[in-house]
């Protein structure tokens, strides 16, 4: 079960890194003084990355909880 806990922790860190990347990318896009259409285009590219990172982080946290519960 220790492998599940550590694997889940690694997934959670990867997901957290993706979330931080999304925050930084959107902040840079807002500071770039883009037009409304260009800003929407950039955010629409970043949105799937953010959702994927949230999913990976959630799976990682679930793996940690399962590993601790059954370990």
MORAUR-V408747 format. One record per backbone hydrogen bond with DSSP energy under -1.0 kcal/mol. CO is the residue of the C=O (numbers start at 1). NH is the residue of the N-H. Records with the same first field share a line. If there is no record, write none. Layout:
BEGIN
CO = NH / NH
END
This chain:
BEGIN
1 = 5
2 = 6
3 = 7
4 = 8
5 = 9
6 = 10
7 = 11
8 = 12
9 = 13
10 = 14
11 = 15
12 = 16
13 = 17
14 = 18
15 = 19
16 = 20
17 = 21
18 = 22
19 = 23
20 = 24
21 = 25
22 = 26
23 = 27
24 = 28
25 = 29
26 = 30
27 = 31
35 = 39
36 = 40
37 = 41
38 = 42
39 = 43
40 = 44
41 = 45
42 = 46
43 = 47
46 = 50
47 = 51
48 = 52
49 = 53
50 = 54
51 = 55
52 = 56
53 = 57
54 = 58
55 = 59
56 = 60
57 = 61
58 = 62
59 = 63
60 = 64
61 = 65
62 = 66
63 = 67
64 = 68
65 = 69
66 = 70
67 = 71
END
